[in-house]
Structure formats: C-alpha cells, structure tokens
Amino acid sequence: MTDAGMGCPDWPKCYGHLIPPTQKEQVEFLANKKFRQGEMIIFNDSLWVANGNFQTTSEFSRNDWHKYPKHNYAKFDVAHTWIENINRWLGAFTGLPILLLFGACILWLYRQKDIITFLMSLSLLFMLGFVAWLGKLVVDGNLQSGSITLHMLGSMFLVFMLVFLIRRFHPARQEIAFTKYQKLLPVIFMFLVITQIILGTQVRESVDEFLKSGIERNELSNSFDFVFYVHRSFSILLVLVGLAMFKYTSQHPSLKTSVLWIAIFVGLELFVGIVLSYFSMPAALQPVHLLCAMFTFLFTSRVLAKIYTPTIASGS
C-alpha cells in the first residue's frame, strides 16, 4: 500500500543480498569493487546480475554480468527497499506460530480426534506457503495487474481462518439464539465487503498504471474506467446492507461490539473514499482506505465466527 512493492526487484533476496542495501552506491557500478555471484546493480537504467565472484575494473564488462531476465524495473529507493524487505521478514516470522499451531493440532488430532481443527490448521499452513509464492510472482511480474489482488486475498483468507480458530477454542458458555436475519445479513455483508475490496484493488492498480503512463493525479478523474464507477456506486449497497445488519445484530450481546466496530470502519472508509474520489486521489489516503476495508473484513469475520462456529467445551 506504500507503493514499495518493487523495493526489492528479486525474491527472496534483495538485490542479491540477504541484508538489503542501505545506500545507492551499493547497487551501482564502481571501479575496484568486489561483487559476489548473484548480486545486482543498476547500470544504464537496467538491472544486471553478477555471473560470479570478481572485482571490477575501471570499465563495465558484459562478460561479468547478465541482464536480469524477469522484468526491467530498475529504480532504487532505500525507503521502498526496506519497507518491502520488512514486509518479507514479517511474512517469514508469521510462519513460525503457524508451524507451531500446526504441530499442536497434530497432537490435538491424536488426543481428541478433532479432524476439523486439524484441517483448519493445515489450510492455514498451505495458504501461508501459497501467499509467499504469490509474493514471488508479484515481484517477478513487476506488480502485474491482478497478482496484487490475489496476493491480498490469500492474506485475507489467513485472517479469516485464524479468527474462526480463535472462536473455536473460546470457552463454551450459554449463548442467546440467533435469529434468521442475524444469521443471513452478515453473510451477505461479507460477500459485499470482499467484492468491494476486489473492485477497490482493481481501481488502485489502475491508478498505478495511469501514474506510470505520465498522467498527473489532478487528471485521474478524467481517466477512470467503469470499474471505478462500479466501485463507487457499489458502496451505496454496502452501506444499506450494513445498516440493516446493524439494526438486526447490534442488540445481540455477543455481536454488538464487533458490529459497532464494523459501523465505525465502514463510516471511515466511506469518508476517505469520498475524499479520494473528489480530491484527485491523495496518495497518503489510499492505504488508509484499504486499511479501513481490511478492518471491516476482520470484524465481519468475527461476527460470522460467533454465529457459525461451535466452541469446544471449556477444559478440553
């Protein structure tokens, strides 16, 4: 969301380094400089990869280098480089608790014969690997349209499954029954939220393409296609269903807190969306808009988990 997706042009390393470069000179050709095989530089607006370990002379030699074959993105920004690399490190560290969770669920399967919990943890582990692989494709394709959306949807699935697992191990207690509207409206609302996020991501990718082509931000309103207008109009339906859900679910003791947070984040998202639409897409507000949508998704997941996930008895 910070436009740092290509901060590291290769994957899983960053310019061929385990520790990302911190200054421009590290990715430039300089005389009498040592390079290791696989390290990358930007030379003549192209990415070059070292063929082996060597020390440069005063002139660039094509025998020592080959052009990076996967894309032609060749811009260095130290802030983008570190944002992207921290994103990767966080993704890697996310794998540790999910691996531990999977191991615990194997033991739980053996002791309690709980196949559902095991399959949920297995799907988490599989999706984490899939999201990491999608991250590689996003970088290799130079943020190709559609790949960012798939990458984010995979991350949303991780959040969704974790929310349901947390709910599954919540201490069992007597719950007030849910009405048919309390069961149905959150499902419809979640479908609309996911659809709106996908449409919004497509709009964001369009903005990136317009800016890359040289269109200024103050001219974006004249360049949008029908996806933008569908996304903008679709928000009306989302708000109407959200109001209906708030009316029927906010009175339920176990749902009212989550539904209140949904209302707050939908309101914020709507306000930011209006500012984006009428004030030339301020760059700083684009990530705020998407972040509000993700929190809406999170709390809607909580509502669905409370309605549709039976808890395991306390003390199990």
C-alpha positions as CSV (number, residue, x, y, z in Angstrom):
1,M,0.0,0.0,0.0
2,T,3.1,2.3,0.3
3,D,4.0,1.7,-3.4
4,A,7.1,-0.2,-2.2
5,G,6.2,-3.5,-3.9
6,M,9.3,-3.4,-6.1
7,G,11.6,-2.1,-3.4
8,C,13.4,-5.4,-3.8
9,P,13.4,-6.4,-7.5
10,D,14.3,-10.0,-6.9
11,W,13.0,-12.7,-4.5
12,P,13.7,-13.9,-1.8
13,K,16.9,-11.9,-1.6
14,C,17.1,-8.1,-2.2
15,Y,19.4,-7.0,-5.0
16,G,21.1,-10.4,-4.4
17,H,21.8,-9.6,-0.7
18,L,20.4,-11.2,2.4
19,I,20.6,-7.8,4.1
20,P,19.1,-5.1,1.9
21,P,21.3,-2.3,0.6
22,T,21.1,1.0,2.6
23,Q,22.6,3.4,0.1
24,K,22.6,3.9,-3.7
25,E,26.3,3.2,-4.0
26,Q,25.7,-0.5,-3.1
27,V,23.7,-1.0,-6.3
28,E,25.8,1.0,-8.6
29,F,28.8,0.0,-10.8
30,L,32.0,1.3,-9.3
31,A,35.6,0.6,-10.2
32,N,37.7,-1.8,-7.9
33,K,34.6,-3.0,-6.2
34,K,34.1,-6.6,-5.1
35,F,30.9,-8.5,-6.1
36,R,29.6,-12.0,-5.3
37,Q,27.7,-14.2,-7.7
38,G,24.0,-13.2,-7.8
39,E,24.4,-9.6,-6.5
40,M,22.7,-7.0,-8.6
41,I,23.4,-3.4,-9.8
42,I,21.5,-0.8,-11.8
43,F,23.5,0.3,-14.8
44,N,22.2,2.2,-17.8
45,D,18.7,2.0,-16.4
46,S,18.8,-1.8,-16.4
47,L,19.3,-4.5,-13.7
48,W,22.4,-6.6,-14.0
49,V,23.3,-9.7,-12.1
50,A,26.9,-10.8,-11.3
51,N,27.9,-14.0,-13.1
52,G,30.5,-14.9,-10.4
53,N,32.7,-13.6,-7.7
54,F,35.0,-10.9,-9.1
55,Q,36.5,-7.4,-8.6
56,T,35.5,-4.7,-11.1
57,T,38.0,-2.8,-13.3
58,S,37.5,0.8,-14.5
59,E,35.1,-0.3,-17.2
60,F,31.9,-2.3,-17.2
61,S,32.4,-5.7,-18.8
62,R,29.5,-7.6,-20.2
63,N,31.4,-10.9,-19.5
64,D,30.9,-10.3,-15.8
65,W,27.2,-9.6,-15.9
66,H,23.9,-10.6,-17.4
67,K,20.7,-8.7,-17.6
68,Y,18.0,-9.7,-15.1
69,P,15.6,-11.6,-17.2
70,K,12.3,-11.4,-15.3
71,H,11.5,-7.7,-15.6
72,N,13.0,-4.3,-16.5
73,Y,12.3,-2.4,-13.3
74,A,15.5,-0.6,-12.3
75,K,14.8,2.1,-9.7
76,F,16.4,2.2,-6.2
77,D,14.7,3.9,-3.3
78,V,16.1,3.0,0.1
79,A,12.8,3.5,1.9
80,H,10.9,1.3,-0.5
81,T,13.7,-1.3,-0.3
82,W,13.4,-1.6,3.5
83,I,9.6,-1.4,3.6
84,E,9.4,-4.3,1.1
85,N,12.1,-6.3,2.9
86,I,10.4,-5.8,6.4
87,N,7.2,-7.0,4.7
88,R,9.0,-10.2,3.7
89,W,10.6,-10.7,7.2
90,L,7.2,-10.3,8.8
91,G,5.7,-12.8,6.4
92,A,8.5,-15.3,7.3
93,F,8.0,-14.7,11.1
94,T,4.3,-15.3,10.6
95,G,5.2,-18.8,9.5
96,L,6.7,-19.6,12.9
97,P,3.5,-19.5,15.0
98,I,1.5,-21.1,12.2
99,L,4.0,-24.0,12.1
100,L,3.8,-24.4,15.9
101,L,0.0,-24.2,15.6
102,F,0.0,-27.0,13.0
103,G,2.2,-29.1,15.3
104,A,-0.1,-28.6,18.2
105,C,-3.1,-29.5,16.0
106,I,-1.5,-32.8,15.0
107,L,-1.2,-33.6,18.8
108,W,-4.8,-32.4,19.3
109,L,-5.9,-34.7,16.4
110,Y,-4.2,-37.6,18.1
111,R,-5.7,-36.9,21.5
112,Q,-9.1,-35.5,20.7
113,K,-9.8,-36.9,17.2
114,D,-10.7,-33.4,16.2
115,I,-10.3,-33.5,12.4
116,I,-11.9,-30.1,11.8
117,T,-9.4,-28.2,13.8
118,F,-6.6,-30.2,12.2
119,L,-7.9,-29.4,8.7
120,M,-8.2,-25.7,9.6
121,S,-4.6,-25.5,10.7
122,L,-3.5,-27.5,7.6
123,S,-5.3,-25.0,5.4
124,L,-3.5,-22.1,7.2
125,L,-0.1,-23.7,6.6
126,F,-0.9,-24.4,3.0
127,M,-2.2,-20.8,2.4
128,L,0.8,-19.2,4.0
129,G,3.1,-21.0,1.6
130,F,0.7,-20.1,-1.3
131,V,0.8,-16.4,-0.3
132,A,4.6,-16.5,-0.1
133,W,4.7,-18.0,-3.6
134,L,2.2,-15.3,-4.8
135,G,4.5,-12.7,-3.4
136,K,7.3,-14.0,-5.6
137,L,5.1,-13.9,-8.6
138,V,4.1,-10.3,-7.8
139,V,7.8,-9.2,-7.8
140,D,8.8,-11.3,-10.8
141,G,5.9,-9.8,-12.8
142,N,6.7,-6.2,-11.7
143,L,3.3,-5.8,-9.9
144,Q,1.4,-7.2,-12.8
145,S,-2.3,-6.4,-12.7
146,G,-4.4,-9.0,-10.8
147,S,-1.4,-10.5,-9.0
148,I,-1.6,-8.0,-6.2
149,T,-5.3,-8.7,-5.7
150,L,-4.7,-12.5,-5.4
151,H,-1.8,-11.9,-3.0
152,M,-4.0,-9.8,-0.7
153,L,-7.0,-12.2,-0.9
154,G,-4.6,-15.0,0.3
155,S,-3.7,-12.9,3.3
156,M,-7.4,-12.2,4.0
157,F,-8.0,-16.0,4.0
158,L,-5.3,-16.3,6.7
159,V,-7.1,-13.7,8.8
160,F,-10.4,-15.4,8.3
161,M,-9.3,-18.8,9.3
162,L,-7.4,-17.6,12.4
163,V,-10.5,-15.7,13.6
164,F,-12.5,-19.0,13.3
165,L,-9.8,-21.0,15.1
166,I,-9.7,-18.4,17.9
167,R,-13.5,-18.7,18.2
168,R,-13.4,-22.5,18.2
169,F,-11.2,-22.5,21.3
170,H,-13.2,-19.8,23.1
171,P,-14.6,-21.0,26.4
172,A,-18.0,-22.5,25.9
173,R,-20.9,-20.6,27.5
174,Q,-24.6,-20.3,27.2
175,E,-25.4,-18.2,24.1
176,I,-28.7,-16.5,23.2
177,A,-30.0,-18.0,19.9
178,F,-29.5,-16.0,16.7
179,T,-32.5,-15.0,14.5
180,K,-32.6,-15.8,10.8
181,Y,-31.7,-12.1,10.0
182,Q,-28.8,-12.2,12.3
183,K,-27.5,-15.3,10.5
184,L,-28.2,-14.2,7.0
185,L,-27.3,-10.5,6.9
186,P,-23.6,-10.9,8.0
187,V,-23.1,-13.5,5.2
188,I,-24.5,-11.1,2.6
189,F,-22.5,-8.2,4.0
190,M,-19.2,-10.3,4.0
191,F,-19.8,-11.1,0.3
192,L,-20.3,-7.4,-0.5
193,V,-17.2,-6.5,1.5
194,I,-15.0,-8.9,-0.3
195,T,-16.4,-7.8,-3.7
196,Q,-15.8,-4.2,-2.8
197,I,-12.2,-4.9,-1.7
198,I,-11.5,-6.7,-5.1
199,L,-13.0,-3.8,-7.0
200,G,-11.1,-1.3,-4.9
201,T,-7.8,-3.2,-5.6
202,Q,-8.5,-3.1,-9.3
203,V,-9.0,0.7,-9.0
204,R,-5.8,1.0,-7.2
205,E,-3.9,-0.9,-9.9
206,S,-5.5,1.4,-12.5
207,V,-4.2,4.4,-10.6
208,D,-0.7,2.9,-10.6
209,E,-0.9,2.3,-14.3
210,F,-2.1,5.8,-15.0
211,L,0.6,7.4,-12.9
212,K,3.3,5.2,-14.6
213,S,2.0,6.4,-18.0
214,G,2.6,10.0,-17.0
215,I,-1.0,11.1,-16.1
216,E,-0.9,13.6,-13.2
217,R,-3.1,13.0,-10.1
218,N,-5.2,16.0,-10.8
219,E,-6.2,14.4,-14.1
220,L,-7.1,11.0,-12.8
221,S,-10.8,11.7,-12.6
222,N,-10.9,12.0,-16.4
223,S,-9.1,8.7,-16.9
224,F,-11.1,6.2,-14.8
225,D,-13.0,3.4,-16.5
226,F,-16.3,1.7,-15.5
227,V,-14.6,-0.3,-12.6
228,F,-14.1,2.9,-10.6
229,Y,-17.7,3.9,-11.0
230,V,-19.0,0.5,-10.2
231,H,-16.8,0.5,-7.0
232,R,-18.1,4.0,-6.1
233,S,-21.7,3.1,-6.6
234,F,-21.4,-0.3,-5.0
235,S,-20.6,1.4,-1.7
236,I,-24.2,2.5,-1.5
237,L,-25.4,-1.1,-1.5
238,L,-22.7,-2.0,1.1
239,V,-23.9,0.8,3.4
240,L,-27.6,-0.1,3.0
241,V,-26.9,-3.8,3.9
242,G,-24.6,-2.7,6.7
243,L,-27.4,-0.5,8.2
244,A,-29.8,-3.5,8.0
245,M,-27.2,-5.7,9.7
246,F,-26.6,-3.1,12.4
247,K,-30.3,-2.9,13.1
248,Y,-30.8,-6.6,13.5
249,T,-27.5,-7.7,15.1
250,S,-26.4,-4.8,17.3
251,Q,-28.9,-5.9,20.0
252,H,-27.3,-9.4,20.4
253,P,-25.0,-9.4,23.4
254,S,-22.2,-11.4,21.7
255,L,-22.3,-9.4,18.4
256,K,-22.8,-5.7,19.4
257,T,-19.2,-4.8,19.9
258,S,-18.0,-6.3,16.6
259,V,-20.9,-4.7,14.8
260,L,-20.2,-1.3,16.3
261,W,-16.6,-1.6,15.0
262,I,-17.9,-2.5,11.6
263,A,-20.0,0.6,11.6
264,I,-17.1,2.8,12.6
265,F,-14.7,1.4,9.9
266,V,-17.4,1.5,7.2
267,G,-18.0,5.1,8.1
268,L,-14.3,5.9,7.9
269,E,-13.9,4.0,4.7
270,L,-16.8,5.9,3.1
271,F,-15.4,9.3,4.2
272,V,-11.9,8.5,2.9
273,G,-13.4,7.2,-0.3
274,I,-15.3,10.4,-0.9
275,V,-12.1,12.4,-0.3
276,L,-10.2,10.2,-2.7
277,S,-12.9,10.5,-5.4
278,Y,-13.3,14.3,-5.3
279,F,-9.7,15.4,-4.4
280,S,-7.5,13.7,-7.0
281,M,-6.7,10.5,-5.1
282,P,-4.3,11.8,-2.4
283,A,-1.6,9.2,-2.2
284,A,-1.5,9.2,1.6
285,L,-5.2,8.2,1.9
286,Q,-5.0,5.2,-0.5
287,P,-3.6,2.9,2.2
288,V,-5.9,4.3,4.8
289,H,-8.9,3.5,2.6
290,L,-7.8,-0.1,2.1
291,L,-6.8,-0.5,5.8
292,C,-10.4,0.5,6.8
293,A,-11.7,-2.2,4.4
294,M,-9.4,-4.8,6.0
295,F,-10.6,-4.0,9.5
296,T,-14.2,-4.2,8.2
297,F,-13.4,-7.6,6.9
298,L,-11.8,-8.6,10.2
299,F,-14.7,-7.7,12.4
300,T,-17.2,-9.2,9.9
301,S,-15.2,-12.4,10.2
302,R,-15.6,-12.2,14.0
303,V,-19.4,-11.9,13.6
304,L,-19.6,-14.9,11.3
305,A,-17.3,-16.9,13.6
306,K,-19.5,-16.2,16.6
307,I,-22.7,-17.2,14.7
308,Y,-21.4,-20.3,12.8
309,T,-18.6,-21.8,14.9
310,P,-19.4,-24.0,17.8
311,T,-16.9,-23.6,20.7
312,I,-15.1,-26.6,22.2
313,A,-16.1,-27.3,25.7
314,S,-14.1,-25.4,28.4
315,G,-11.4,-27.6,29.9
316,S,-10.9,-29.8,26.9
